[in-house]
Amino acid sequence: MNIRNQGKKPDTKLKKRILVITAVAAERDAVLRGLGKDKRFEVLAAGVGSAAAAVSTTKVLAASKYGLVVSAGIGGGFSGRTEVGSIVVANEIVAADLGAETPEGFSSLDELGFDSSRMQVDNSLVKKVTEALRSAGISVDTGAVLTVSTVTGTTKSAIELAKRVPGAAAEAMEGYGTALAAHEFGVPILEIRAISNPVGARDRGAWRIKEALATLEAASSVLLGVLV
């Protein structure tokens, strides 16, 4: 059964109401500070992980109509692609560890023939947001944002993920679930991540969460003028 074919065709013309899904309250609050009191945005801390994001997004979309869903928060950046303190705008949202282990290595849903583990983001929307962020003086990159169930904690795992998904720019834990729910309701999706740490060896002392949240706030203030 191909879930992608069950969703409604996205309406690429943005309407006024925009739903922003974050994982935790600190991310939600950073987004709200950037957006101010604009009533066209609803910002929800949905919980950690793809399943929580999918359930919460589905509940909201079932109750009301929105013109765009944004998965927003902080995340890890792949070395050589993104810098700590920058923003990544996803051009593709990939469920990077959804699949099966085989004697030959990891096989994605696509390779197994079940479904697709990749959700595309509208190129014109990506370009519009990226250009606006860059014009505002925010360091920004585009690329695949990986959704993982377990945060990468070793250099070996980071290298494996980068090989598995060429062009991977960042990893987080909620984007694919949010994107899947949005797809089912025919609503366009956008994912932005403020980079707090490199993907790889786990070193909490090197994480720059406060700085990443400040970048997320700044990016949200730019989105205010771009998406509505």
N, C-alpha and C positions, 0 to 999 in steps of 0.2 A: 504494500500500500504506500503510495507516494503522497506524503502529507503536503508537499509543495503544491500539488495540483488541486488540493481541496480549498485553499484559501481564495478569497475574493481578489480580483485584480486591484492593485493599489491605485488610489487616486493621487496622482502626482501634483495636483494643484493644491497647495497648502491652504487649509482653512484656518480660522482664527485660534482654535483651541489646540494646545500642545501639551502632551503628557510626558513628563520627565521621570524616568525610573532610576533610582539609585539603590545601592545595597544598604547603606547604613545612614544613621542620622547625621553624622558629621558631613557626609557628602551632600545629603539633602540640604542641610543648612547652608553650605557653601554655595550651592546653586541658587537657593532662595535669596541669599545676600546679593548675588549678581543680578538676579532678575528683579529685585525690589518687590513691589506689591502688584505687579502686573497680573490681572485676573485671567488673562488668556492662557496662562501656564498653570498646570497642576503638577506639583512635585511630590513624589511618594518614595519613601524608604521601604523597599519591598522585602528586604532580607538578603542574606548572603547565598549565592549559588544560583545556577540556571533554573532549577525547579521552582524555587521561591519567586524568582523574577517572572517566570512564565505564569504562575498561578495568580500573582498579584496584578500583573498587566492584563490578563484575561478578565479578571473580575471587574476592573475599572472600564475596560473597553466594552464589556457586555452591558454596562450600566449607562454609558454616555458616549457620544461621538467626539472623535478627535481627528485633526488633520495630519498629525505627525506624532510619532513616539520617539523619544530620545532616551537611549541608555547612556547614563553619564556617571562618572566617578573617577577614582584614581586607579592606577594599575602599574604593572611593570613594563619596562621598555627593553627591547632587544638591543644588545650592544652592537654598535655600528650602524644602527638605524635611527634610534631615538635617544635623546638626552634627558636626564632627570630634570624636571621643571618645565618640560615642553608639553604640548598637546598633540595627541594623535587623533585624527579623524579617520574612522574606519571606512575603507572602500569595499570591504568584505568582512563579514562576521563568521568566524569558523569555530565549530565545536571540535576543538583540536584533539580531545581524548575520547570522543564518542566513536566507538568501533570495537575492534577485536584484536587481541594479540595472536599472532600466528608464528609458526617456525621461521618464516621469512621476515618477520617484523610486524609492525602495526598496520592494520587495514582499516581504513575509514568506512563509514556507512556507504559512501559512494562506491568504493571498491568492493564492498560486500554485496552491493546490489539492492540494499534495503531502501535507501532514501538518500537525501543529500545533507551533508553536515555543513554546508556553506550557504550563507544568505548574502545576496548582493545588496549594495546600497546605491541608490540613484546617483550616477556620476555628476549630474548637474548640481545636485544638492551638496555633494561632497566638495565640489569646486567652489560653489558659492560660500560655504562656511569656511573653507580653508583660506580663501582669499580675504575674507572679512577678518579672520583672526590674524593673519599675517599683516594686514593693513593696520591693525590695532597694536602692532609691535609684539605679538605673542609668537614665540617659536612654535612652529606647527609642522607636522608631517602627516602624510596619508599612507595607508597600508592596511594589511589584514590585521584585525584585532582578534586574538584567539580567546575563546571561552574554554576554561579548564575547570575541572572539579577539584583538583588539588594544585595549589600554587606551586610553581616550580621552585625547587630548593637546592639544585645542584647544577654545576656547569655542564655536566654530561647531559642532563635532561634538557637544559636550554638549547644545547647544540642539536639534540635530537628533534626538538620541536621546530627549530629554525629550518632543519632539513625537510621535515615533514610538510611544512607550509612555507614554501619560498615566498619571500616578501613580507613575512610576519613582522609587524612593527611593535605590537604590544600584546600583553595578556591580561585578562581579568576573569571574572567568574559568572557574569550575569548576561552578557550581551546576547548570546544565542537564544536563551530562553525568552527574553524580551522581544527579540526579533521574530521568533516563531509565533508568539502570540499576536504581534502586530500583523504579521502576514495573514493569519487566519481571519482577521477582521478587515483585510484590505487596506491597511494603513501603512504609509511609508515609514521607514525606520532610519534612524541615525544613531551612531555610537561615537562618543568622544571620551577620551581618557587623558587625564593629567598624570604624567609619569612621576612616580614617587621613588622608584628604585629600579636598578637593572634586573632583568630576568636572569637568574642563575643562582650562584651560591647564596644561601640565606644568611643575611647579615643585617639584623634589625637596626643595628647602630648606624648603618649607612643609609637607612631609609629617610626620606625627606617628606614625611606626610604633611606637615604643616605647610611647607612650601607648595606641595602639590595641590592642597586644598585652596590655597590662595590663587594658584593658577586656574583652578577649576572655577572659582568665583569670577575671576577676570574674564575667562572665556564665556561664562554664562551671561555676563553683561553685554558681550558682543552679540551673542545669539539673540538677545532681546530685540536688537535692531535688524536682524537678518531673517529670522524665521517667520515673522508676522507681517 
